[in-house]
Amino acid sequence: MRLLPDAFLRPAAKVIFAPADRFFMRVVSLAPDLAPAAQAELALESLAPFPPSQLFWGCWVAPDRTTAVVYAAHRRRFTAEETADWEKADLVVPGLLPLLGGAPGHNVVRLWNDGTRLVGVAWNGEADHPAAVLARPVSAEAADAAGRQLTGELRERAGLATEPKVVSVSGTPQLSHERAGLSFELCDAAGMVTAQALVSAGDGDLLDVRDRAFLAEQRRQRKRAGLVWRAFLACGGLAAAALLLDLGAFGLAQLAKSQQAANAARAQLVARLETANGLANRLEELTERRLRFFEMVEAVNRPRPASILFTRVASSGRTGLEIEAQTGAAGDIGTYESELRTLPNLDRIEVRDLRAREGVTTFGMILAFKDENGTGGAP
């Protein structure tokens, strides 16, 4: 028994075609709304001299689910050597199944001679399912007589009012998977299909002649295998998604590294640009936003009396001046201070360190001008 089904290519099923002449076969009616297996087993109990537990049996259900071909054989009819490989097979069915498909639409008897046995299926033109099925062992010498005799038995059992058309088919029974289910075929030496019966995949266990308990265990194993396979596919999908995420993360990491390398290569340029920008801002601050030294000196020099001489002038901070001066007329110092206080851009003035010696007065002034915003600066 296979543990896991194939995901994409369905393997050829291992099928064993049992000799059809070993089986007792009957066509029985079914109720379409009831389980066909239970109905077939009930019919078998009334038809066979042995209980189903002692039989190898199965049934082929017609497409309209109103009839079934039930086939059964006592287990002693098969030797241990013949059944040794049955447990390893996917299906064990009689070789007559390909003859049961394809309703001809008129009275027909299909005969198939595989060299050692002769199988016949009778069709009534009014039905789309076989009316009678028989199988007999046959020798090559008696094949023609056996065919005529079997045709007569089939006509009688099927209740055909007119002489049926006899169609002889040849080939070897085979099984293939179709989209609609299972295809049982007779194929000749050239590979041509001479007879075919399509069966739903869900009816596979109905066809099988092996023990019902064994088939039930096989169904459980197939179900477990299906669950394991779906879990495997789910894990595979998750692993593939994780791999894609890892590849995406790796790609993003490589992109980040590349970006970092590009940023590092541009870091020196950025540093030079920042330095240049700082210098530009500094120059702008020095040239446009601050009062210029000579402009401040010119502003305090205009109202200066001629008697006052500057001995030292220096800047103090952004808007300040420190002046040391002397004069021979001490009274001009107050006048000069008053004139300076009238300057519109002067914020504060402080006169200090007045000293008089030998008719010369020295003093100092600290002046604070208003900045470009009109606010005062510290003296």
C-alpha positions as CSV (number, residue, x, y, z in Angstrom):
1,M,0.0,0.0,0.0
2,R,1.4,3.4,-0.9
3,L,1.9,5.7,2.0
4,L,1.7,9.0,0.0
5,P,-0.2,9.7,-3.2
6,D,1.8,11.3,-6.0
7,A,1.2,15.1,-6.2
8,F,1.3,15.7,-9.9
9,L,1.6,12.4,-11.9
10,R,-0.8,9.7,-11.0
11,P,1.0,6.3,-11.2
12,A,-0.5,3.4,-13.1
13,A,-2.6,1.4,-10.6
14,K,-1.5,-2.1,-9.9
15,V,-4.5,-4.2,-10.8
16,I,-4.9,-8.0,-10.8
17,F,-7.5,-9.3,-13.3
18,A,-8.8,-12.6,-11.8
19,P,-10.1,-15.3,-14.2
20,A,-13.7,-14.5,-15.0
21,D,-14.8,-18.1,-15.3
22,R,-14.2,-18.7,-11.6
23,F,-17.0,-16.4,-10.7
24,F,-20.8,-16.8,-10.4
25,M,-22.4,-13.7,-12.0
26,R,-25.9,-12.3,-11.9
27,V,-27.5,-9.0,-12.9
28,V,-29.6,-7.6,-10.0
29,S,-31.8,-4.6,-9.6
30,L,-30.9,-1.7,-7.2
31,A,-32.7,1.1,-5.5
32,P,-30.8,4.3,-6.6
33,D,-31.2,6.0,-3.3
34,L,-29.7,3.2,-1.2
35,A,-26.1,2.1,-0.8
36,P,-25.3,-0.3,-3.7
37,A,-22.8,-2.4,-1.6
38,A,-25.4,-3.3,1.0
39,Q,-28.0,-4.2,-1.7
40,A,-25.5,-6.3,-3.6
41,E,-24.5,-8.2,-0.5
42,L,-28.2,-8.8,0.3
43,A,-28.8,-10.1,-3.2
44,L,-25.8,-12.3,-2.9
45,E,-27.0,-13.9,0.3
46,S,-30.2,-15.0,-1.6
47,L,-28.4,-16.2,-4.7
48,A,-25.3,-17.9,-3.5
49,P,-25.2,-21.2,-1.5
50,F,-22.5,-19.8,0.8
51,P,-22.4,-16.7,3.1
52,P,-20.6,-13.6,1.7
53,S,-17.9,-14.1,4.4
54,Q,-16.7,-17.2,2.6
55,L,-16.7,-15.6,-0.8
56,F,-14.5,-13.3,-2.9
57,W,-17.2,-11.0,-4.3
58,G,-17.8,-7.6,-5.8
59,C,-20.1,-5.7,-8.1
60,W,-20.2,-3.4,-11.1
61,V,-22.8,-0.7,-10.8
62,A,-24.5,0.7,-13.9
63,P,-24.2,4.4,-14.6
64,D,-27.9,5.0,-13.8
65,R,-27.4,3.1,-10.4
66,T,-30.5,1.0,-11.1
67,T,-28.7,-2.3,-11.8
68,A,-25.5,-4.1,-10.9
69,V,-23.5,-7.0,-12.1
70,V,-22.7,-9.1,-9.0
71,Y,-19.9,-11.6,-9.2
72,A,-18.7,-14.0,-6.5
73,A,-16.5,-17.1,-6.1
74,H,-15.9,-19.4,-3.1
75,R,-12.5,-18.7,-1.7
76,R,-11.4,-22.3,-2.2
77,R,-11.5,-21.7,-6.0
78,F,-8.4,-19.6,-5.7
79,T,-5.1,-21.2,-4.4
80,A,-2.8,-19.5,-1.9
81,E,-0.3,-19.0,-4.8
82,E,-2.9,-17.2,-6.8
83,T,-3.9,-14.8,-4.0
84,A,-0.3,-14.2,-2.7
85,D,0.0,-10.9,-4.4
86,W,-3.5,-9.6,-3.8
87,E,-2.6,-7.6,-0.7
88,K,0.0,-5.6,-2.7
89,A,-2.4,-4.7,-5.5
90,D,-4.6,-1.6,-5.7
91,L,-7.5,-3.6,-7.3
92,V,-8.4,-7.2,-7.8
93,V,-11.3,-7.6,-10.3
94,P,-12.5,-10.1,-12.9
95,G,-11.1,-9.5,-16.3
96,L,-14.6,-9.1,-17.8
97,L,-15.1,-5.5,-16.7
98,P,-14.2,-3.8,-20.0
99,L,-17.1,-5.7,-21.7
100,L,-19.7,-4.0,-19.4
101,G,-19.3,-0.5,-20.7
102,G,-20.7,1.4,-23.7
103,A,-24.3,0.4,-24.2
104,P,-24.7,-0.4,-28.0
105,G,-28.5,0.6,-28.2
106,H,-29.6,-2.7,-29.7
107,N,-29.6,-6.4,-29.0
108,V,-25.9,-7.4,-28.9
109,V,-23.8,-10.2,-27.5
110,R,-20.2,-9.4,-26.9
111,L,-17.8,-12.4,-26.8
112,W,-14.2,-12.2,-25.5
113,N,-11.9,-15.2,-25.8
114,D,-8.6,-14.8,-24.1
115,G,-7.4,-18.3,-25.1
116,T,-8.4,-20.2,-22.0
117,R,-11.9,-18.9,-21.2
118,L,-14.8,-17.4,-23.0
119,V,-16.8,-14.4,-21.6
120,G,-20.0,-13.2,-22.9
121,V,-22.2,-10.1,-22.1
122,A,-25.7,-9.7,-23.5
123,W,-27.3,-6.3,-24.1
124,N,-31.0,-5.6,-24.5
125,G,-31.5,-2.7,-26.9
126,E,-34.0,-1.1,-24.5
127,A,-31.6,-0.8,-21.6
128,D,-28.2,1.0,-21.1
129,H,-26.8,-1.8,-18.9
130,P,-26.0,-5.5,-19.5
131,A,-28.9,-7.9,-19.2
132,A,-26.8,-11.1,-18.7
133,V,-23.2,-12.1,-18.1
134,L,-21.6,-15.6,-18.4
135,A,-18.1,-17.0,-18.5
136,R,-16.9,-20.5,-19.4
137,P,-13.5,-22.2,-19.7
138,V,-12.8,-23.0,-23.4
139,S,-10.2,-24.7,-25.5
140,A,-9.0,-23.4,-28.9
141,E,-10.5,-26.4,-30.7
142,A,-14.0,-25.9,-29.2
143,A,-14.1,-22.1,-29.3
144,D,-16.6,-21.8,-32.1
145,A,-19.1,-24.3,-30.7
146,A,-18.6,-22.8,-27.2
147,G,-19.4,-19.4,-28.6
148,R,-22.6,-20.5,-30.2
149,Q,-23.7,-22.3,-27.0
150,L,-22.8,-19.3,-24.8
151,T,-24.7,-16.9,-27.1
152,G,-27.8,-19.1,-26.8
153,E,-27.6,-19.2,-23.0
154,L,-27.1,-15.4,-22.9
155,R,-30.1,-14.8,-25.2
156,E,-32.3,-16.9,-23.1
157,R,-31.1,-15.4,-19.8
158,A,-31.4,-11.9,-21.1
159,G,-34.9,-12.5,-22.6
160,L,-33.9,-11.3,-26.1
161,A,-36.9,-11.7,-28.5
162,T,-34.8,-11.5,-31.6
163,E,-31.5,-12.9,-32.7
164,P,-28.8,-10.7,-31.2
165,K,-25.8,-9.4,-33.2
166,V,-22.7,-11.2,-32.0
167,V,-19.6,-9.1,-31.7
168,S,-16.3,-10.7,-30.9
169,V,-13.6,-8.6,-29.2
170,S,-10.0,-9.4,-28.5
171,G,-7.3,-7.9,-26.4
172,T,-5.7,-7.8,-22.9
173,P,-7.5,-6.2,-20.0
174,Q,-5.9,-3.0,-18.7
175,L,-6.7,-0.2,-16.3
176,S,-5.9,3.5,-16.7
177,H,-6.9,6.6,-14.9
178,E,-9.1,9.1,-16.6
179,R,-10.3,12.5,-15.4
180,A,-13.8,11.0,-14.8
181,G,-12.4,8.0,-12.8
182,L,-11.2,4.5,-13.8
183,S,-11.1,3.2,-17.3
184,F,-11.1,-0.6,-17.8
185,E,-10.1,-1.5,-21.4
186,L,-9.4,-4.4,-23.7
187,C,-6.4,-3.5,-25.9
188,D,-5.3,-5.5,-28.9
189,A,-1.7,-6.1,-30.0
190,A,-1.7,-2.8,-31.9
191,G,-2.8,-0.9,-28.8
192,M,-6.3,-0.2,-30.1
193,V,-9.1,-0.2,-27.5
194,T,-11.7,-2.9,-28.5
195,A,-13.9,-2.5,-25.4
196,Q,-14.0,0.0,-22.6
197,A,-15.9,0.6,-19.3
198,L,-15.6,3.9,-17.4
199,V,-16.2,3.6,-13.6
200,S,-16.3,6.4,-11.0
201,A,-13.3,6.4,-8.8
202,G,-15.6,6.1,-5.8
203,D,-16.8,2.7,-7.0
204,G,-13.4,1.2,-6.9
205,D,-14.0,-0.7,-3.7
206,L,-17.3,-2.0,-5.0
207,L,-15.4,-3.7,-7.9
208,D,-12.8,-5.3,-5.7
209,V,-13.3,-8.9,-4.8
210,R,-11.1,-9.0,-1.7
211,D,-12.3,-9.2,1.9
212,R,-14.5,-6.3,2.9
213,A,-12.6,-5.8,6.2
214,F,-9.3,-5.7,4.3
215,L,-10.8,-3.1,1.9
216,A,-12.1,-1.0,4.8
217,E,-8.6,-1.0,6.3
218,Q,-7.2,0.1,2.9
219,R,-9.7,3.0,2.9
220,R,-8.5,4.1,6.3
221,Q,-4.9,3.9,5.2
222,R,-5.6,5.9,2.1
223,K,-7.4,8.5,4.2
224,R,-4.5,8.7,6.6
225,A,-2.1,8.9,3.6
226,G,-4.2,11.7,2.2
227,L,-4.1,13.6,5.5
228,V,-0.3,13.1,5.7
229,W,0.1,14.2,2.2
230,R,-2.0,17.4,2.7
231,A,0.0,18.1,5.9
232,F,3.2,17.6,3.9
233,L,2.0,19.9,1.2
234,A,1.0,22.5,3.8
235,C,4.4,22.2,5.5
236,G,6.0,22.5,2.0
237,G,4.0,25.6,1.3
238,L,5.0,27.1,4.7
239,A,8.6,26.2,4.1
240,A,8.4,27.8,0.6
241,A,6.9,31.0,2.1
242,A,9.5,31.1,4.8
243,L,12.2,30.7,2.1
244,L,10.7,33.5,0.1
245,L,10.7,35.7,3.3
246,D,14.3,34.8,4.0
247,L,15.3,35.6,0.5
248,G,13.4,38.9,0.7
249,A,15.1,39.7,4.1
250,F,18.5,38.8,2.6
251,G,17.7,41.1,-0.4
252,L,16.7,43.9,1.9
253,A,19.8,43.4,4.0
254,Q,22.0,43.5,0.9
255,L,20.2,46.7,-0.3
256,A,20.7,48.3,3.1
257,K,24.4,47.4,3.0
258,S,24.7,48.9,-0.4
259,Q,22.9,52.0,0.7
260,Q,25.1,52.2,3.8
261,A,28.2,51.9,1.6
262,A,26.9,54.6,-0.7
263,N,26.2,56.8,2.3
264,A,29.7,56.2,3.7
265,A,31.1,57.1,0.3
266,R,29.1,60.4,0.3
267,A,29.9,61.1,4.0
268,Q,33.1,63.1,3.2
269,L,31.2,65.2,0.6
270,V,28.4,65.8,3.1
271,A,30.9,66.9,5.7
272,R,32.5,69.4,3.3
273,L,29.0,70.7,2.3
274,E,28.1,71.1,6.0
275,T,31.4,73.0,6.7
276,A,30.8,75.2,3.7
277,N,27.2,75.8,4.8
278,G,28.4,76.7,8.3
279,L,31.0,79.2,6.9
280,A,28.3,80.7,4.7
281,N,26.0,81.1,7.7
282,R,28.8,82.6,9.7
283,L,29.7,85.1,7.0
284,E,26.1,86.0,6.6
285,E,25.9,86.6,10.4
286,L,29.0,88.6,10.4
287,T,28.2,90.7,7.4
288,E,24.5,91.2,7.5
289,R,23.2,90.4,11.0
290,R,25.7,92.3,13.1
291,L,26.7,96.0,13.3
292,R,30.0,96.5,11.7
293,F,32.9,97.8,13.9
294,F,33.7,100.9,11.8
295,E,30.1,101.8,11.5
296,M,29.8,101.9,15.3
297,V,33.0,103.9,15.6
298,E,31.7,106.4,13.0
299,A,28.4,106.7,14.8
300,V,30.1,107.7,18.1
301,N,32.7,109.8,16.4
302,R,30.3,112.2,14.8
303,P,29.0,113.9,18.0
304,R,32.5,113.8,19.6
305,P,33.7,117.3,20.7
306,A,37.1,118.4,19.4
307,S,38.5,118.5,22.9
308,I,38.0,114.7,23.4
309,L,40.6,112.4,21.9
310,F,40.2,108.6,21.7
311,T,43.3,106.8,22.9
312,R,41.9,103.3,22.5
313,V,38.8,101.8,20.7
314,A,37.9,98.1,20.8
315,S,34.8,95.9,20.0
316,S,33.0,94.1,22.8
317,G,30.8,91.2,21.8
318,R,28.4,91.6,18.9
319,T,27.2,95.1,19.5
320,G,29.5,96.7,21.9
321,L,32.4,99.2,22.0
322,E,35.0,99.9,24.7
323,I,36.6,103.4,24.4
324,E,39.3,105.0,26.4
325,A,39.6,108.8,25.9
326,Q,41.1,112.0,27.3
327,T,40.2,115.6,27.3
328,G,41.5,119.0,28.6
329,A,37.9,120.2,29.1
330,A,36.2,118.0,31.6
331,G,32.8,119.7,31.0
332,D,32.7,118.3,27.4
333,I,32.4,114.8,28.8
334,G,28.9,115.3,30.0
335,T,27.9,117.1,26.8
336,Y,29.4,114.2,24.8
337,E,27.5,111.6,26.8
338,S,24.2,113.5,26.3
339,E,24.8,113.7,22.5
340,L,25.5,109.9,22.4
341,R,22.3,109.1,24.2
342,T,20.3,110.7,21.4
343,L,21.7,108.3,18.9
344,P,18.7,106.1,17.7
345,N,20.7,102.9,17.4
346,L,22.5,103.2,20.8
347,D,21.0,101.1,23.6
348,R,23.2,101.9,26.6
349,I,26.2,104.0,27.6
350,E,28.3,103.9,30.7
351,V,31.1,106.4,31.5
352,R,33.6,105.3,34.1
353,D,37.1,105.7,35.5
354,L,37.1,109.5,35.4
355,R,40.6,110.7,36.4
356,A,42.0,114.2,36.4
357,R,45.7,115.0,36.5
358,E,47.6,118.1,35.6
359,G,44.7,119.5,33.7
360,V,44.0,116.3,31.7
361,T,40.9,114.2,32.4
362,T,41.0,110.5,31.3
363,F,37.8,108.3,31.2
364,G,36.4,105.2,29.7
365,M,33.1,104.5,27.9
366,I,31.3,101.2,27.3
367,L,28.6,101.5,24.7
368,A,26.0,98.9,23.6
369,F,24.3,99.3,20.2
370,K,21.0,97.8,19.2
371,D,21.2,94.7,16.9
372,E,19.4,94.3,13.6
373,N,16.2,93.3,15.4
374,G,16.2,96.6,17.4
375,T,17.0,94.9,20.7
376,G,19.8,95.9,23.0
377,G,23.1,94.1,23.6
378,A,25.0,93.7,26.8
379,P,27.5,96.5,27.5
